[in-house]
Amino acid sequence: MTAVRVLLVDDQPLVRASLDMIITDAPDLTVVGEAGTGADAVRLAAELRPDIVLMDIRMPGMDGIEATRHVTAAEDAPQVLVLTTFDQDEHVYGALQAGASGFLVKDMELDDILAAIRVVAAGNALIAPTVTRRLIAHFARGPVAAAPPTELPHLTGREREILTLVGLGRSNTEIAEELHLTTATAKTYISRLLTKLDARDRVQLVITAYESGLVGH
């Protein structure tokens, strides 16, 4: 099995060293590079082509949100997992709008950070439990949308049910249990929704569920 290639971006060498240690110890993950600034992160992401960029928000010069915007704009861009000590609204909005697929806070357990890297590497979006539905709902009212509501009439009744549950933060396993489906079938529906709604990831499906009114603000 090919290891997931991770680029570490944080302006604090001690933080990078700690993350490097725990990631390197994981047999399915490997660190391919480190950056201490947003500008270096953009350069190294293009040069090293990692699978995941673990990106700090607060950095001098180009911050993590702006760096994320540049990294995710590239062709065959890596997934960006934002890691910060802050979970204020503006950081969540900025990170997701810039194209991040995940948002975590640094006080999470180390095992949870490793799990998050694996989740995002597998193509799923992830938001830390501390980032509540209220924040996602607020973001959904912003200028960025996964798809206009006029797209929703093209969804089947079952697809609307699935999208509603995604908007409520349900996992594939929870969706399968609630609708009496297999997990594989739930995943197939999610893939179909991503395609139909031209959504980058699960975060954008959540936003669409709010904007369309399937999930209340």
KEVO-635195 format. One record per residue: residue number from 1; x, y, z of N, C-alpha, C in turn. Coordinates in Angstrom, 3 decimals, always signed. Each point is the difference from the previous one (the first is absolute). Layout:
NODE, NUM, X, Y, Z, X, Y, Z, X, Y, Z
...
//
This chain:
NODE, 1, +0.842, -1.196, +0.000, -0.842, +1.196, +0.000, +0.880, +1.250, +0.000
NODE, 2, -0.295, +0.930, -0.897, +0.765, +1.237, -0.081, -0.361, +0.919, +1.152
NODE, 3, +1.013, +0.531, +0.664, -0.246, +0.884, +1.141, -0.550, +1.343, -0.467
NODE, 4, -0.872, +0.579, +0.806, -0.532, +1.336, -0.269, +1.114, +1.012, +0.241
NODE, 5, +0.246, +0.846, -0.985, +1.107, +0.958, +0.058, -0.490, +1.326, +0.566
NODE, 6, +0.619, +0.454, +1.081, -0.469, +1.179, +0.730, +1.047, +1.109, -0.014
NODE, 7, -0.456, +1.224, -0.283, +0.835, +1.193, +0.121, -0.436, +0.751, +1.249
NODE, 8, +0.939, +0.251, +0.920, -0.300, +0.699, +1.248, +0.274, +1.484, -0.160
NODE, 9, -0.984, +0.824, +0.397, +0.166, +1.446, -0.104, -0.368, +0.644, +1.332
NODE, 10, +1.003, +0.541, +0.683, -0.222, +0.688, +1.273, +1.214, +0.879, +0.259
NODE, 11, -0.216, +1.204, +0.516, +1.133, +0.899, +0.215, +0.786, -0.335, +1.268
NODE, 12, -0.479, -0.967, +0.788, +0.706, -0.379, +1.218, +0.738, -1.329, -0.221
NODE, 13, +1.322, +0.029, +0.007, +0.776, -1.224, -0.227, -0.343, -1.123, +0.978
NODE, 14, -0.314, +0.359, +1.235, -0.323, -1.023, +0.993, -1.283, -0.741, -0.365
NODE, 15, -0.983, +0.742, -0.500, -1.255, -0.626, -0.426, +0.264, -0.933, -1.183
NODE, 16, +0.780, +0.480, -0.951, +0.321, -0.846, -1.165, +0.727, -1.268, +0.426
NODE, 17, +0.924, +0.152, +0.939, +0.763, -1.167, +0.467, -0.910, -1.018, +0.679
NODE, 18, -0.942, +0.490, +0.799, -0.930, -0.897, +0.688, -0.878, -0.744, -0.996
NODE, 19, -0.530, +0.744, -0.974, -0.854, -0.620, -1.009, +0.797, -0.980, -0.857
NODE, 20, +1.210, +0.400, -0.344, +0.875, -0.874, -0.793, +0.198, -1.335, +0.710
NODE, 21, +0.218, +0.070, +1.317, +0.265, -1.206, +0.778, -1.182, -0.966, -0.018
NODE, 22, -1.202, +0.543, +0.243, -1.165, -0.894, +0.077, -0.405, -0.516, -1.378
NODE, 23, +0.170, +0.827, -1.026, -0.376, -0.428, -1.349, +0.993, -1.049, -0.518
NODE, 24, +1.284, +0.239, +0.249, +1.025, -0.937, -0.465, -0.148, -1.362, +0.667
NODE, 25, -0.495, -0.013, +1.223, -0.194, -1.266, +0.718, -1.156, -0.822, -0.570
NODE, 26, -0.890, +0.646, -0.748, -1.139, -0.709, -0.584, +0.445, -0.688, -1.287
NODE, 27, -0.230, -1.304, -0.129, +0.504, -0.737, -1.164, -0.625, +0.407, -1.331
NODE, 28, -1.185, +0.588, +0.053, -0.690, +0.351, -1.244, +0.111, +1.481, -0.352
NODE, 29, +0.811, +0.756, +0.755, +0.168, +1.424, -0.245, +1.486, +0.330, -0.067
NODE, 30, +0.355, +1.021, -0.775, +1.385, +0.437, -0.049, +0.066, +1.503, -0.227
NODE, 31, +0.956, +0.660, +0.616, +0.203, +1.438, -0.175, +0.994, +0.207, -1.139
NODE, 32, -0.416, +0.768, -1.015, +0.871, +0.219, -1.157, +0.663, +1.362, +0.026
NODE, 33, -0.455, +0.882, +0.897, +0.603, +1.325, +0.063, -0.613, +0.828, +1.103
NODE, 34, +0.678, +1.110, +0.318, -0.478, +0.924, +1.026, +0.154, +1.426, -0.491
NODE, 35, -0.917, +0.861, +0.411, +0.070, +1.421, -0.346, -0.371, +0.825, +1.221
NODE, 36, +0.640, +1.152, +0.140, -0.270, +0.872, +1.132, -0.770, +1.245, -0.372
NODE, 37, -0.262, +0.182, -1.298, -0.762, +1.159, -0.466, -1.003, -0.437, -1.051
NODE, 38, -1.000, +0.837, -0.238, -0.989, -0.294, -1.019, +0.606, -0.048, -1.389
NODE, 39, +0.924, +0.915, -0.268, +0.636, +0.042, -1.320, +0.788, -1.283, -0.259
NODE, 40, +0.724, -0.459, +1.009, +0.753, -1.252, -0.161, -0.950, -1.186, -0.167
NODE, 41, -1.143, +0.057, +0.669, -0.985, -1.070, -0.127, -0.497, -0.115, -1.436
NODE, 42, -0.295, +1.132, -0.619, -0.478, +0.002, -1.385, +1.080, -0.557, -0.926
NODE, 43, +1.242, +0.433, +0.211, +1.110, -0.460, -0.842, +0.240, -1.502, +0.158
NODE, 44, +0.042, -0.468, +1.253, +0.284, -1.410, +0.241, -1.156, -0.909, -0.429
NODE, 45, -1.229, +0.488, +0.120, -1.142, -0.800, -0.450, +0.102, -0.257, -1.501
NODE, 46, +0.458, +1.011, -0.742, +0.166, -0.159, -1.452, +1.174, -0.906, -0.323
NODE, 47, +1.095, +0.117, +0.774, +1.205, -0.783, -0.280, -0.132, -1.458, +0.439
NODE, 48, -0.545, -0.209, +1.201, -0.012, -1.338, +0.600, -1.257, -0.799, -0.313
NODE, 49, -1.067, +0.716, -0.368, -1.282, -0.636, -0.337, -0.451, -0.993, +1.068
NODE, 50, -0.199, +0.477, +1.236, -0.466, -0.878, +1.080, -1.464, -0.367, -0.196
NODE, 51, -0.454, -0.989, +0.736, -1.428, -0.341, -0.015, -0.783, +0.930, +0.929
NODE, 52, +0.634, +0.346, +1.121, -0.637, +0.821, +1.031, +0.945, +1.124, +0.406
NODE, 53, -0.559, +1.194, +0.156, +0.752, +1.104, +0.604, -0.634, +0.287, +1.349
NODE, 54, +0.773, -0.178, +1.064, -0.476, +0.312, +1.345, +0.399, +1.454, +0.254
NODE, 55, -0.979, +0.901, -0.032, +0.251, +1.433, -0.106, -0.411, +0.772, +1.250
NODE, 56, +0.965, +0.706, +0.599, -0.310, +0.907, +1.092, -0.641, +1.264, -0.566
NODE, 57, -0.866, +0.654, +0.773, -0.637, +1.232, -0.478, +0.851, +1.219, +0.305
NODE, 58, +0.442, +0.113, +1.251, +0.720, +1.194, +0.427, +1.480, -0.091, -0.349
NODE, 59, +0.418, +0.718, -1.059, +1.411, +0.049, -0.381, +0.322, +1.401, -0.479
NODE, 60, +1.258, +0.431, +0.154, +0.377, +1.338, -0.475, -0.026, +0.064, -1.518
NODE, 61, -0.243, +1.198, -0.533, -0.072, +0.154, -1.448, -1.279, -0.615, -0.533
NODE, 62, +0.120, -0.891, -0.957, -1.172, -0.699, -0.540, -0.507, -0.993, +1.040
NODE, 63, -1.240, +0.201, +0.458, -0.529, -0.908, +1.025, -0.485, -1.303, -0.625
NODE, 64, -0.442, -0.913, +0.868, -0.398, -1.315, -0.465, -1.219, -0.004, -0.901
NODE, 65, -0.891, +0.957, +0.205, -1.208, +0.059, -0.841, +0.369, +0.400, -1.425
NODE, 66, +0.843, +1.027, -0.134, +0.426, +0.428, -1.328, +0.841, -1.097, -0.668
NODE, 67, +0.857, -0.636, +0.777, +0.813, -1.090, -0.551, -0.889, -1.148, -0.468
NODE, 68, -1.045, -0.310, +0.776, -0.948, -1.046, -0.386, -0.668, +0.342, -1.318
NODE, 69, -0.352, +1.268, -0.162, -0.654, +0.438, -1.244, +0.914, -0.252, -1.201
NODE, 70, +1.273, +0.297, +0.147, +0.951, -0.224, -1.102, +0.218, -1.490, -0.241
NODE, 71, +0.161, -0.760, +1.068, +0.278, -1.434, -0.126, -1.163, -0.729, -0.670
NODE, 72, -1.220, +0.297, +0.424, -1.161, -0.723, -0.533, -0.385, +0.458, -1.401
NODE, 73, +0.549, +1.126, -0.449, -0.306, +0.485, -1.349, +0.817, -0.722, -1.063
NODE, 74, +1.032, -0.705, +0.432, +0.878, -0.682, -0.957, -0.680, -1.232, -0.592
NODE, 75, +0.481, -0.404, -1.170, -0.526, -1.217, -0.630, +0.441, -1.211, +0.819
NODE, 76, -0.906, -0.953, +0.172, +0.280, -1.182, +0.831, +0.496, +0.411, +1.381
NODE, 77, -0.701, +0.954, +0.579, +0.408, +0.557, +1.293, -0.121, -1.025, +1.125
NODE, 78, +0.884, +0.093, +0.994, -0.125, -0.880, +1.170, -1.180, +0.432, +0.850
NODE, 79, -0.425, -0.857, +0.886, -1.007, +0.366, +0.978, +0.693, +0.816, +1.101
NODE, 80, -0.687, +1.000, +0.509, +0.568, +0.820, +1.073, -0.790, -0.225, +1.283
NODE, 81, +0.726, -0.311, +1.054, -0.591, -0.181, +1.321, +0.541, +1.119, +0.875
NODE, 82, -0.876, +0.916, +0.385, +0.413, +1.162, +0.775, +0.063, -0.359, +1.479
NODE, 83, +1.109, +0.347, +0.614, +0.236, -0.312, +1.402, +0.363, +1.294, +0.721
NODE, 84, -0.740, +0.346, +1.042, +0.232, +1.267, +0.676, -0.372, -0.088, +1.470
NODE, 85, +0.442, +0.976, +0.757, -0.392, +0.083, +1.410, -1.329, +0.717, +0.134
NODE, 86, -0.504, +0.556, -1.089, -1.219, +0.800, +0.044, -1.124, -0.691, -0.763
NODE, 87, -1.215, +0.111, +0.504, -1.146, -0.519, -0.759, -1.076, +1.079, -0.125
NODE, 88, +0.423, +1.272, -0.057, -0.963, +1.080, -0.169, -0.641, -0.058, -1.383
NODE, 89, -1.183, +0.573, -0.068, -0.787, -0.058, -1.226, +0.783, +0.416, -1.240
NODE, 90, +0.696, +1.146, +0.083, +0.633, +0.522, -1.202, +1.077, -0.931, -0.540
NODE, 91, +0.650, -0.753, +0.903, +1.013, -0.933, -0.468, -0.633, -1.181, -0.721
NODE, 92, -1.113, -0.483, +0.537, -0.710, -1.103, -0.654, -0.467, +0.431, -1.382
NODE, 93, -0.648, +1.161, -0.081, -0.518, +0.467, -1.288, +1.124, +0.178, -1.006
NODE, 94, +1.066, +0.666, +0.461, +1.108, +0.271, -0.907, +0.645, -1.274, -0.512
NODE, 95, +0.198, -0.965, +0.884, +0.647, -1.251, -0.390, -0.853, -0.773, -0.997
NODE, 96, -1.299, -0.099, +0.266, -0.878, -0.755, -0.898, -0.178, +0.722, -1.331
NODE, 97, -0.126, +1.310, +0.057, -0.128, +0.767, -1.243, +1.260, -0.118, -0.851
NODE, 98, +1.141, -0.124, +0.654, +1.267, -0.107, -0.729, +0.200, -1.383, -0.602
NODE, 99, -0.845, -0.953, +0.388, +0.086, -1.333, -0.595, +0.483, -1.100, +0.918
NODE, 100, +0.132, +0.292, +1.297, +0.432, -1.044, +0.933, -1.038, -1.105, +0.094
NODE, 101, +0.468, -1.224, +0.167, -0.897, -1.144, +0.142, -0.175, -0.421, +1.450
NODE, 102, +0.739, +0.645, +0.880, -0.121, -0.338, +1.411, +0.465, +1.135, +0.872
NODE, 103, -0.492, +0.024, +1.224, +0.334, +1.062, +0.941, +0.086, -0.613, +1.383
NODE, 104, +1.185, +0.042, +0.593, +0.207, -0.583, +1.310, +0.660, +1.006, +0.927
NODE, 105, -0.156, -0.214, +1.298, +0.679, +0.851, +0.971, +1.125, -0.800, +0.655
NODE, 106, +1.067, +0.713, +0.379, +1.232, -0.656, +0.433, -0.117, -0.724, +1.334
NODE, 107, -1.048, +0.269, +0.765, -0.117, -0.689, +1.285, -0.687, -1.354, -0.123
NODE, 108, -0.251, -0.434, -1.239, -0.551, -1.334, -0.213, +1.042, -1.047, +0.371
NODE, 109, -0.462, -1.204, +0.323, +0.914, -1.099, +0.274, +0.816, -0.310, -1.263
NODE, 110, +1.254, -0.392, +0.193, +0.865, -0.278, -1.140, -0.564, -1.097, -0.897
NODE, 111, -0.598, -1.012, +0.606, -0.598, -1.076, -0.797, -1.130, +0.528, -0.877
NODE, 112, -0.729, +1.012, +0.510, -1.093, +0.585, -0.778, +0.544, +0.789, -1.187
NODE, 113, +1.154, +0.630, +0.182, +0.616, +0.719, -1.107, +0.430, -0.979, -1.090
NODE, 114, +0.590, -1.116, +0.402, +0.388, -1.024, -0.974, -1.220, -0.549, -0.732
NODE, 115, -1.064, -0.243, +0.760, -1.236, -0.502, -0.608, -0.547, +1.011, -1.000
NODE, 116, +0.100, +1.278, +0.340, -0.499, +1.057, -0.888, +0.778, +0.028, -1.308
NODE, 117, +1.313, -0.170, +0.083, +0.817, -0.040, -1.216, -0.468, -1.145, -0.893
NODE, 118, -0.275, -1.147, +0.599, -0.442, -1.161, -0.788, -1.380, +0.247, -0.615
NODE, 119, -0.889, +0.628, +0.753, -1.352, +0.284, -0.504, +0.064, +0.923, -1.213
NODE, 120, +0.775, +1.073, +0.122, +0.093, +0.960, -1.096, +0.746, -0.600, -1.191
NODE, 121, +1.016, -0.806, +0.268, +0.740, -0.658, -1.085, -0.903, -0.943, -0.791
NODE, 122, -0.998, -0.557, +0.671, -0.936, -0.919, -0.662, -1.048, +0.750, -0.827
NODE, 123, +0.086, +1.332, +0.013, -0.913, +0.792, -0.814, -1.218, +0.516, +0.726
NODE, 124, -0.013, -0.129, +1.316, -1.126, +0.492, +0.785, +0.353, +1.319, +0.673
NODE, 125, -1.003, +0.816, +0.246, +0.218, +1.250, +0.723, -0.168, -0.254, +1.484
NODE, 126, +0.674, +0.803, +0.789, -0.063, -0.194, +1.437, +0.061, +1.332, +0.717
NODE, 127, -0.918, +0.179, +0.941, -0.013, +1.205, +0.820, +0.016, -0.430, +1.456
NODE, 128, +0.830, +0.637, +0.796, +0.135, -0.379, +1.403, -1.336, +0.113, +0.729
NODE, 129, -0.228, -0.857, +0.991, -1.247, +0.050, +0.764, -0.280, +1.361, +0.621
NODE, 130, +1.074, +0.762, +0.306, -0.203, +1.313, +0.605, -0.591, +1.008, -0.979
NODE, 131, +0.077, -0.319, -1.296, -0.605, +0.885, -0.993, -1.443, -0.438, -0.184
NODE, 132, -0.907, +0.751, +0.539, -1.389, -0.426, +0.105, -0.803, +0.204, -1.275
NODE, 133, -1.195, -0.581, -0.001, -0.928, +0.204, -1.120, -0.304, +1.469, -0.208
NODE, 134, +0.019, +0.777, +1.074, -0.279, +1.438, -0.117, +1.018, +0.655, -0.926
NODE, 135, +1.266, -0.406, +0.110, +1.034, +0.586, -0.837, -0.206, -0.376, -1.464
NODE, 136, -0.322, -1.281, -0.237, -0.231, -0.440, -1.374, -1.204, +0.726, -0.588
NODE, 137, -1.040, +0.157, +0.806, -1.195, +0.697, -0.471, +0.322, +1.450, -0.349
NODE, 138, +0.804, +0.630, +0.834, +0.394, +1.381, -0.253, +0.791, +0.089, -1.293
NODE, 139, +0.932, -0.925, -0.175, +0.794, -0.016, -1.222, -0.891, -0.213, -1.222
NODE, 140, -1.020, -0.821, +0.132, -0.892, -0.291, -1.123, -0.742, +1.234, -0.469
NODE, 141, -0.158, +0.992, +0.878, -0.676, +1.239, -0.391, +0.942, +0.972, -0.684
NODE, 142, +1.299, -0.382, -0.079, +0.994, +0.870, -0.609, -0.051, -0.061, -1.516
NODE, 143, +0.976, +0.647, -0.654, -0.035, +0.123, -1.457, +0.397, -1.258, -0.753
NODE, 144, +0.635, -0.969, +0.700, +0.458, -1.195, -0.710, -1.021, -1.116, +0.131
NODE, 145, -0.367, -0.589, -1.105, -0.982, -1.086, +0.029, +0.504, -1.162, -0.829
NODE, 146, -0.410, -1.203, +0.358, +0.410, -1.164, -0.765, -0.742, -0.065, -1.329
NODE, 147, -1.271, +0.376, +0.006, -0.797, -0.001, -1.220, -1.257, +0.801, +0.257
NODE, 148, -0.552, +0.651, -1.031, -1.224, +0.776, +0.211, -1.178, -0.910, +0.307
NODE, 149, -0.977, +0.499, +0.765, -1.151, -0.823, +0.361, -0.746, -0.561, -1.203
NODE, 150, +0.112, +0.658, -1.157, -0.713, -0.481, -1.189, +0.484, -1.389, -0.425
NODE, 151, +1.163, -0.427, +0.499, +0.492, -1.330, -0.334, -0.780, -1.092, +0.731
NODE, 152, -0.596, +0.327, +1.124, -0.594, -1.023, +0.840, -1.191, -0.731, -0.609
NODE, 153, -0.787, +0.616, -0.865, -1.082, -0.770, -0.631, +0.497, -1.221, -0.769
NODE, 154, +1.269, -0.044, -0.343, +0.555, -1.132, -0.725, +0.326, -1.172, +0.929
NODE, 155, -0.146, +0.215, +1.298, +0.265, -1.077, +0.943, -1.231, -0.874, +0.186
NODE, 156, +0.224, -1.277, +0.220, -1.103, -0.896, +0.314, -0.401, +0.191, +1.467
NODE, 157, -1.107, -0.574, +0.374, -0.444, +0.101, +1.388, +1.016, -0.590, +0.959
NODE, 158, +0.578, -1.132, -0.369, +0.996, -0.637, +0.856, +1.254, +0.871, +0.110
NODE, 159, +0.403, +0.609, -1.110, +1.176, +0.869, +0.027, -0.235, +1.211, +0.896
NODE, 160, -1.228, +0.505, +0.010, -0.320, +1.112, +0.896, +0.106, -0.437, +1.460
NODE, 161, -0.477, -1.217, +0.263, +0.109, -0.534, +1.368, +1.459, -0.091, +0.427
NODE, 162, +0.828, -0.520, -0.904, +1.421, -0.157, +0.299, +0.644, +1.369, +0.232
NODE, 163, -0.308, +0.947, -0.875, +0.581, +1.341, +0.120, -0.414, +0.660, +1.315
NODE, 164, -1.237, -0.205, +0.403, -0.474, +0.551, +1.267, +0.809, -0.559, +1.166
NODE, 165, +0.236, -1.296, -0.019, +0.754, -0.631, +1.087, +1.462, +0.430, -0.009
NODE, 166, +0.565, +0.197, -1.186, +1.366, +0.527, -0.087, +0.041, +1.396, +0.635
NODE, 167, -1.027, +0.796, -0.309, -0.083, +1.338, +0.566, -0.129, +0.009, +1.504
NODE, 168, -0.546, -1.055, +0.539, -0.138, -0.132, +1.454, +1.252, -0.576, +0.646
NODE, 169, +1.007, -0.250, -0.827, +1.276, -0.474, +0.535, +0.110, -1.495, +0.189
NODE, 170, -0.905, -0.764, -0.616, +0.039, -1.452, +0.158, +1.153, -0.607, -0.808
NODE, 171, +0.601, -1.035, +0.534, +1.037, -0.741, -0.723, -0.672, -0.975, -0.961
NODE, 172, +0.791, -0.600, -0.890, -0.559, -0.992, -0.931, -0.642, -1.163, +0.743
NODE, 173, +0.648, -0.433, +1.070, -0.532, -1.119, +0.785, -1.329, +0.381, +0.639
NODE, 174, -0.081, +1.205, +0.544, -1.250, +0.467, +0.627, -1.108, +0.151, -1.034
NODE, 175, +0.351, +0.498, -1.181, -0.993, +0.138, -1.072, -0.527, -1.375, -0.395
NODE, 176, +0.914, -0.956, -0.135, -0.396, -1.358, -0.375, -0.949, -0.594, +1.027
NODE, 177, +0.322, +0.180, +1.272, -0.849, -0.552, +1.060, -1.371, +0.662, +0.015
NODE, 178, -0.023, +1.314, -0.150, -1.262, +0.725, +0.081, -0.936, -0.320, -1.157
NODE, 179, +0.585, -0.218, -1.186, -0.826, -0.259, -1.190, -0.041, -1.481, -0.378
NODE, 180, +0.565, -0.850, +0.884, -0.007, -1.449, -0.224, +0.668, -0.374, -1.323
NODE, 181, +1.197, +0.586, -0.210, +0.799, -0.290, -1.181, +1.309, -0.649, +0.436
NODE, 182, +0.728, -0.543, -0.958, +1.359, -0.431, +0.318, +0.890, +1.240, -0.022
NODE, 183, +1.121, -0.079, +0.685, +0.927, +1.133, -0.002, +0.512, +0.268, -1.414
NODE, 184, +0.215, -1.056, -0.764, +0.467, +0.149, -1.381, -1.019, +0.770, -0.839
NODE, 185, -1.283, -0.283, +0.221, -1.050, +0.706, -0.747, -0.037, +1.469, +0.395
NODE, 186, +0.165, +0.278, +1.284, +0.021, +1.390, +0.473, +1.160, +0.745, -0.658
NODE, 187, +1.158, -0.652, -0.084, +1.165, +0.634, -0.623, -0.258, +0.269, -1.480
NODE, 188, -0.707, -0.917, -0.661, -0.328, +0.182, -1.411, -0.892, +1.221, -0.186
NODE, 189, -0.981, +0.165, +0.897, -0.867, +1.180, -0.066, +0.789, +1.286, +0.205
NODE, 190, +0.949, -0.019, +0.941, +0.817, +1.188, +0.263, +0.805, +0.356, -1.248
NODE, 191, +0.594, -0.991, -0.627, +0.773, +0.232, -1.222, -0.880, +0.583, -1.093
NODE, 192, -1.219, -0.516, -0.100, -0.933, +0.491, -1.016, -0.382, +1.457, +0.267
NODE, 193, -0.201, +0.331, +1.278, -0.327, +1.377, +0.358, +1.156, +0.945, -0.318
NODE, 194, +1.215, -0.422, +0.289, +1.163, +0.829, -0.306, +0.061, +0.312, -1.488
NODE, 195, -0.305, -1.016, -0.817, +0.033, +0.189, -1.444, -1.147, +0.889, -0.474
NODE, 196, -1.218, -0.298, +0.449, -1.168, +0.763, -0.452, +0.064, +1.466, +0.400
NODE, 197, +0.529, +0.258, +1.188, +0.036, +1.371, +0.509, +1.337, +0.683, -0.261
NODE, 198, +0.888, -0.695, -0.714, +1.310, +0.559, -0.319, +0.687, +0.507, +1.265
NODE, 199, -0.088, -0.806, +1.040, +0.552, +0.376, +1.300, +1.389, -0.597, +0.176
NODE, 200, +0.907, +0.780, +0.570, +1.370, -0.457, +0.184, +0.094, -1.100, +1.037
NODE, 201, -0.775, +0.136, +1.083, +0.094, -0.958, +1.088, -1.257, +0.076, +0.867
NODE, 202, +0.031, -0.705, +1.104, -1.149, -0.110, +0.886, -0.379, +1.344, +0.637
NODE, 203, +1.003, +0.846, +0.230, -0.289, +1.325, +0.557, -0.949, +0.757, -0.914
NODE, 204, +0.247, -0.063, -1.295, -0.869, +0.719, -0.933, -1.399, -0.618, -0.064
NODE, 205, -0.101, -1.299, +0.229, -1.327, -0.608, +0.078, -0.766, +0.537, +1.211
NODE, 206, +0.712, +0.166, +1.115, -0.634, +0.570, +1.195, -0.526, +1.397, -0.308
NODE, 207, +0.823, +0.800, -0.660, -0.399, +1.373, -0.337, -1.231, -0.011, -0.900
NODE, 208, -0.029, -0.889, -0.980, -1.141, -0.096, -0.910, -1.271, -0.388, +0.757
NODE, 209, +0.134, -0.912, +0.949, -1.160, -0.430, +0.781, -0.612, +1.185, +0.758
NODE, 210, +0.859, +0.881, +0.529, -0.499, +1.187, +0.693, -0.595, +1.005, -0.976
NODE, 211, +0.696, +0.268, -1.087, -0.452, +1.023, -0.944, -1.308, -0.370, -0.676
NODE, 212, -0.206, -1.282, -0.200, -1.220, -0.450, -0.674, -1.188, -0.071, +0.945
NODE, 213, +0.257, +0.121, +1.303, -1.087, -0.063, +0.962, -0.281, -1.415, +0.493
NODE, 214, +0.759, -0.985, -0.485, -0.204, -1.378, +0.491, +0.338, -0.095, +1.482
NODE, 215, +0.959, +0.821, +0.430, +0.346, +0.080, +1.415, -0.186, +1.443, +0.426
NODE, 216, -0.711, +0.218, +1.100, -0.286, +1.359, +0.435, +1.204, +0.683, +0.584
NODE, 217, +0.069, +1.323, -0.113, +1.078, +0.795, +0.568, -0.182, +0.095, +1.510
//
